[in-house]
Structure formats: structure tokens, C-alpha cells
């Protein structure tokens, strides 16, 4: 991976991590077009730089992270379904990351769903502010499991999960942001451990100084871009809702599907 490629992926991560359009899906698409998707370091990089974007949440909402112990226990309860199932299905998830067609279909189907989200939850989306209880946190956590399919969008399903618990739009979005923190910390930590473990067993490359610098660069760029994206997303969502993201996902999904099919036909000639 070159420095330019690391910068591009960092920008994409920072923009897309908190939008309901799938950061993982866009990273798979971008790395595929750059011809580096199958490289072991790329797979580590695309997960590890999510940490930079997640730290933007901590920076913007630091006061919320100084709340009561219940704040953290609710995040833990919401994190557990994805944490346990993700650990059990890690190899399957890694294999899916190598198939842009999965991303294309997920983007398309998710886009159709987003077209109707505003209508489904119009009675509660502007309701009073309130905290999530433990049962609701667990249910949102199970929604998050769906996002393990590349292209689905962790942000989209957890926001919808919050709206389904009758949270207003602002509270659902914020809880989705907060839940990203333990989820991405765990995913990054596990990927780094897995990468190191394979190296120690002689089954994969290690991290050299160049790779370490790329990880730092990617995280720094994702952090700065995410700071801007979070504020912009909340303002846009409050005013316009989810439809625009739905249309974008449908178009992006169709484009990916068409390109994958075209590439397949070319390879068969």
C-alpha cells in the first residue's frame, strides 16, 4: 500500500463511518479498484483505521463518556451480540470482504429500506429525549449483528434499531455513535492480535515501519475527517431524513453490481 492509497482510504473511512452508507463497503470497493483488496495488510488497515474515526466520537462527546457507570454497562450489553457472534464468524466475515458483489447487493437492498425509514418512524423520530434502557440496548445490539455483512452499514442498522425502540432520531443516532466505540475498539484489537499471531506462526507478514506509519497516517486522517462528517451528518439528517442516503446507496449498489458483472464477462472472454 502506498501513502496516497492510505490517504484515500483514510478520507473514505472518515466520511463514511457514521453515515448510513457502509464504511466497510466503500473501503472494499475502493481497495478493489486500487488492486490491493486481497493484500493481508489492506484487510488489517481497513479495520484498524476505524479507530481513528471512532476517537472523533470520544472527542466530540467527551462529556457523555464521563457519565454514570450505567452508560458503560448499557454499551457493553449492546456490544455483546456483535462481539460474540463476530468472534465466532470471523473467518466467514473475512471471506465476504473479498466479494464486491456482496457489497453491491447489500448497498442496493439497504438503500431501498432507507427510502421508507422516515415514514416508518415518523411518529417517534421527533419525540422527547430519553436514555436507552438495558432491554433496548440489547435489541439494538442484535441489530448491529446484521452489519457484519459488508455493505449493510453498522450506522444504518443501529440507528434503525434505536428508532424501532421508539427513540427519537437524535437519541438513536447518538447511541449508534457511542456503540461504535467499544465495537471498533474490539474489532481493531482483535485484527491486530490476529495479524501478529499469524506472523508469529509464520503464516503471514509482520508489520514493518512503513506499515506502522501508514496505520498512523490513516487513523489521523480518518479522525480529522470524521470530526467534520459527524456534525454534518447530524445537521443533514435532522433536516432531510434518510431518503437521500437511500437513493445514494441504490445508485452505488447498482454501479458496483454492473461493474462486477462486466469484469466477470471480460475475464471470461
C-alpha positions in Angstrom: 0.0 0.0 0.0 1.3 3.4 -0.9 0.9 6.7 1.1 -1.6 8.0 -1.5 -3.7 4.9 -1.2 -3.6 5.2 2.6 -4.7 8.8 2.4 -7.6 7.9 0.1 -8.8 5.1 2.4 -8.5 7.3 5.4 -10.7 10.0 3.9 -13.2 7.4 2.8 -13.3 5.9 6.3 -13.7 9.3 8.0 -16.6 10.3 5.7 -18.5 7.0 5.6 -18.1 5.5 9.1 -21.0 7.4 10.6 -23.2 7.8 7.5 -25.7 5.0 6.8 -23.9 4.0 3.6 -21.4 1.4 4.9 -17.8 2.4 5.5 -16.7 -1.2 5.1 -18.5 -1.5 1.8 -16.8 1.7 0.5 -13.4 0.5 1.7 -13.8 -2.8 -0.1 -14.9 -1.1 -3.3 -12.0 1.5 -3.1 -9.3 -1.1 -2.3 -10.6 -3.4 -5.0 -10.3 -0.6 -7.6 -6.8 0.1 -6.4 -5.9 -3.5 -6.7 -4.9 -4.0 -3.1 -8.1 -5.6 -1.6 -6.6 -9.1 -1.2 -3.4 -7.9 0.5 -3.3 -9.0 4.2 -2.2 -5.6 5.3 -5.0 -3.9 3.5 -7.5 -6.1 5.4 -5.9 -5.0 8.6 -5.7 -1.4 7.6 -9.4 -1.1 6.6 -10.4 -2.3 10.1 -7.7 -0.6 12.1 -8.2 2.9 10.8 -11.8 2.8 12.0 -10.3 3.5 15.4 -9.3 7.0 14.2 -12.9 7.7 13.2 -14.2 6.3 16.5 -11.9 8.6 18.5 -13.7 11.5 16.9 -16.8 10.4 18.7 -14.9 10.5 22.0 -13.5 13.9 21.2 -16.9 15.4 20.3 -18.9 13.7 23.1 -16.3 13.5 25.8 -18.7 14.8 28.5 -21.1 11.9 27.8 -18.3 9.5 28.4 -17.9 10.9 31.9 -21.4 9.9 32.8 -22.5 7.2 35.3 -21.4 3.6 35.3 -24.7 2.7 33.7 -23.7 4.4 30.5 -20.8 1.9 30.0 -22.8 -1.1 31.1 -25.5 -0.3 28.6 -22.9 0.0 25.8 -21.4 -3.4 27.0 -24.9 -5.0 26.8 -25.4 -3.6 23.3 -21.9 -4.7 22.2 -22.1 -8.3 23.4 -24.2 -9.8 20.5 -21.9 -8.5 17.8 -18.8 -9.2 19.9 -19.7 -12.9 20.5 -21.1 -13.6 17.0 -18.3 -11.7 15.3 -15.7 -13.7 17.1 -17.4 -17.0 16.1 -17.9 -16.0 12.5 -14.7 -14.0 11.9 -13.4 -16.3 9.1 -16.7 -16.1 7.2 -16.8 -12.3 7.6 -13.2 -12.0 6.2 -14.2 -14.1 3.2 -17.2 -11.9 2.5 -14.9 -8.8 2.5 -13.3 -10.2 -0.7 -16.5 -10.2 -2.7 -17.6 -6.8 -4.1 -20.8 -8.3 -5.3 -21.9 -8.9 -1.7 -21.2 -5.2 -1.1 -23.2 -4.1 -4.2 -26.3 -6.2 -3.2 -26.1 -5.0 0.4 -25.9 -1.4 -0.7 -28.8 -1.7 -3.0 -31.1 -3.6 -0.6 -30.2 -1.2 2.3 -30.9 1.8 0.1 -34.4 0.6 -0.6 -35.0 0.2 3.1 -33.7 3.7 3.9 -36.3 5.1 1.5 -39.0 4.1 3.9 -37.4 4.7 7.3 -38.7 8.2 7.7 -42.2 7.0 7.0 -42.0 4.0 9.4 -40.8 6.1 12.4 -42.4 9.5 11.7 -44.4 9.3 15.0 -41.4 8.9 17.2 -38.5 10.4 15.4 -39.1 13.9 16.8 -40.2 12.7 20.3 -38.7 13.8 23.6 -35.1 13.0 24.5 -34.6 10.0 26.8 -32.0 7.4 27.7 -31.8 3.8 26.4 -32.7 1.1 28.9 -30.9 -2.3 29.1 -33.5 -4.3 27.1 -33.5 -1.7 24.3 -29.7 -1.6 24.3 -29.6 -5.4 23.9 -32.1 -5.2 21.0 -30.0 -2.5 19.3 -27.0 -4.8 19.8 -28.7 -7.6 17.8 -29.5 -5.1 15.0 -25.7 -4.4 14.9 -25.0 -8.1 14.2 -26.6 -7.6 10.7 -23.9 -5.1 9.8 -21.3 -7.8 9.8 -22.4 -8.4 6.2 -20.2 -6.0 4.1 -22.2 -3.1 2.7 -25.0 -3.2 5.2 -23.7 -0.3 7.4 -23.3 -0.6 11.1 -24.5 3.0 11.5 -27.7 2.4 9.5 -28.9 -0.7 11.3 -28.1 0.6 14.8 -29.9 3.8 14.1 -32.9 1.9 12.7 -32.6 -0.4 15.8 -32.8 2.7 18.0 -35.8 4.1 16.1 -37.5 0.7 16.5 -37.2 1.1 20.2 -39.1 4.4 19.9 -36.1 6.6 20.4 -36.2 9.9 18.7 -33.9 10.4 15.7 -31.2 12.4 17.7 -31.0 9.8 20.5 -30.9 6.9 18.1 -28.1 8.5 16.1 -26.1 9.3 19.3 -26.4 5.9 20.7 -25.3 4.4 17.4 -22.2 6.7 17.6 -21.5 5.6 21.2 -21.9 1.9 20.4 -19.3 2.3 17.7 -16.6 3.0 20.3 -16.5 -0.5 22.0 -17.3 -2.2 18.8 -14.5 -0.7 16.8 -12.0 -0.9 19.7 -12.7 -4.6 19.9 -12.6 -5.2 16.1 -9.3 -3.3 15.8 -7.7 -5.0 18.8 -8.7 -8.4 17.5 -7.4 -7.7 14.0 -4.1 -6.5 15.3 -3.8 -9.6 17.5 -4.8 -11.9 14.7 -2.3 -10.3 12.3 0.5 -10.6 14.9 -0.5 -14.2 15.8 -0.3 -15.3 12.1 3.1 -13.6 11.8 4.4 -15.5 14.9 3.2 -18.8 13.4 4.9 -18.0 10.1 1.5 -17.7 8.3 1.6 -14.1 7.4 3.7 -10.9 7.0 4.6 -8.8 10.0 4.3 -5.0 10.5 7.3 -3.1 9.3 8.0 0.6 9.9 6.3 1.6 6.6 3.1 -0.3 7.6 3.1 1.3 11.0 3.4 4.8 9.5 0.5 4.1 7.1 -1.7 3.0 10.0 -0.9 6.1 12.0 -1.5 8.3 8.9 -4.8 6.5 8.0 -6.1 6.9 11.6 -5.1 10.6 11.8 -6.9 11.4 8.5 -10.0 9.3 9.5 -10.1 11.2 12.8 -10.0 14.7 11.3 -12.4 13.9 8.5 -14.8 12.1 10.9 -14.9 15.2 13.2 -16.4 17.2 10.2 -18.6 14.3 9.0 -20.3 13.7 12.3 -21.5 17.3 12.7 -22.5 17.5 9.0 -24.4 14.2 9.2 -26.5 15.2 12.2 -27.4 18.5 10.7 -28.4 16.9 7.4 -30.3 14.1 9.0 -32.3 16.4 11.2 -33.4 18.5 8.3 -33.7 16.0 5.4 -34.0 12.4 6.9 -32.7 9.2 5.3 -34.1 9.3 1.8 -31.0 10.9 0.2 -28.8 8.2 1.6 -31.2 5.6 0.3 -31.0 6.9 -3.2 -27.2 7.1 -3.0 -27.0 3.5 -1.8 -29.2 2.3 -4.6 -27.2 4.0 -7.3 -23.9 2.9 -5.7 -25.1 -0.6 -5.3 -26.3 -0.8 -8.9 -22.9 0.6 -10.1 -21.0 -2.0 -8.2 -23.2 -4.9 -9.4 -22.8 -3.7 -13.0 -19.0 -3.3 -12.7 -18.6 -6.7 -11.1 -20.7 -8.4 -13.8 -18.8 -6.5 -16.5 -15.5 -7.6 -15.0 -16.7 -11.2 -14.9 -17.7 -11.2 -18.5 -14.4 -9.6 -19.6 -12.4 -12.3 -17.7 -14.4 -15.0 -19.5 -13.6 -13.7 -22.9 
